[in-house]
Structure formats: C-alpha cells, structure tokens
Amino acid sequence: MKTKLILIGVLFVLITIVFLQNPGEVVYRIYFWKISLSQMILLPLTLLAGFALGFSLASLRRRRP
C-alpha cells in the first residue's frame, strides 16, 4: 500500500513538472476555424480525456460475458 502511494505521488509530481514546462500556445486550424490554446491547459484536458476513454472501455469490457 505504501509503495503504491509513493508511486502515485512521484507520478503526480512528474506530470505537474511536464505541465509547468509547457506554457506555450498551440494554434489549431479546423477548416475555417482557428483555435489557440495554451499547452498548460491542453495537456491536462488530453490526459483526462485519455483516462475517461480508458475507464469507459474497461467498464464496457467488464460488462460483456
């Protein structure tokens, strides 16, 4: 239990460092729209979307016999 908590803490610190190291702006062009977004906002959103997708796919797999 304690090693799992330490691993989660180290992972959290590493992810936070990556977020803080990327303050630049990214511009997306989708057809005639232009969206500019900070990487500091984009990375957590992408991470959350990946976790949500993985969690939902894992729960769908558990439901099937």
Secondary structure, DSSP 8 states (H G I E B T S, - for coil): -HHHHHHHHHHHHHHHHHHHH---EEEEEETTEEEEEEHHHHHHHHHHHHHHHHHHHHHHHHH--
